Amino acid sequence: MEDVSAVPQPRTDAAEAEAAAPAAKSGTGARKPLALALLLGALGAALALLSSGRTWATATAVVAQGELPQKASGQDITGVPGALAVVGLAALVAVFAVRGAGRVAVSALLALSGAGTVAGALLGTADTAALKAKAATATGMSGAGVHHVAYTAWPWVAAGGGALLLIAGLLALVYGRRWPAMSGRYERAAGGPRGARGPRRAAAEPDLDRPEEIWKSLDRGEDPTA
């Protein structure tokens, strides 16, 4: 009976493509949330920052001569949305500079920044302290009241920006582990000294047809006939 030994067959192109398909699919699946998080985070921070400088509320202060119109911007009412938008934008960039537990922590900070922006904007729609302070300055009366208080759409724009930051943070928490980090091409190789080079190439064998090469080998203490 003949001895038959199993010989491994080389992998065909079809087999290699089939093996690489799951990895490619996984990379594509992680790429979509990455692009979406970047878009939503940048847009959310921009909306929150833009709306913070706009007029959020208007009112009138009553004086003896009549009424004085008053208005308050988002920064006058609350600086929370603008400040947290800056924090969220920094966290969005930092997500790609760290890995592992650091990425989870930064992603959580991004989500919390969005939630805080939403809360600050919504609370600002019921705050009249800034309008009363402006009325007191305009009338010279510390207890001046305001009437006909109205709010614009900008607080809701800030709240929408915060919601986008929140969604970007949640995407980073769920999918962030599969996202790439910043290139480490300038980092030192692990375990190697700074500026260390690879192994030196072996010296080329001397050409015995060239006498000068033979003498150089003898000067180095090498046997050119070896």
Phi, psi and omega in degrees: 000130184285145178274116183253121179252143181283126180251121180296132181272141178295145181287134179279168178298324180294320179293320179294321178294322179293323179289327182278346183298315180300320180295318179294321179295320178295319179295320178293322180294327179278336183288325181294310176299328178297310179296321181293318179296318178298315181296311183293319181296314180294317180294318180297316178296320180296318180294318181295318180292319181296313184291335181296333180268001181264169179285123180262325187217149176229154179196179176231142176252131184271127175231175183296326182277352182145221182237142178247120178290140179231151176213153182224135179273176178297322178292328177292321184280310180203135177266005184296309183301317180295317181294316181289333176294321177294318178298316180296321179294319177295320178294325179298320178288321183291340179304326184267000179260350182234168180223169173063227183295328178298321179293322178296317181295317180292323177296320177295322177297321177298315179295318180294325177297319177296316180296320178294324177296318178297314181296316180297321180292319181292321177293331179291342180283354179237011184260119178250006184297320180294321178294320179294322178295319177293322178294320178296321178293321183287324184265342184078013180244123184294332182258024183294136179260170179235149181229163177056048180288132178220148181245144179272185180275352185296324175301325179286329174295318177297320178296321177296320176298319177296323177297321178295320176297320178298316179296319178299320178295320178294321176298320179293325178292323184279315187251357188299331182296335181264359181277148179288158175255174178299148184300138178255029184294336181262001178280152177291148177293141183298130176081000182247150179289160180299129178077010181291143180254171180286177181299143180288144179287145180295145181295140181291145179294141181293146176275110185291346178279351181247112184301325183295328178291323178296316179296322178296322178295318179295323178295328179278359181080022180255153177268108182295341181270355183287000000 
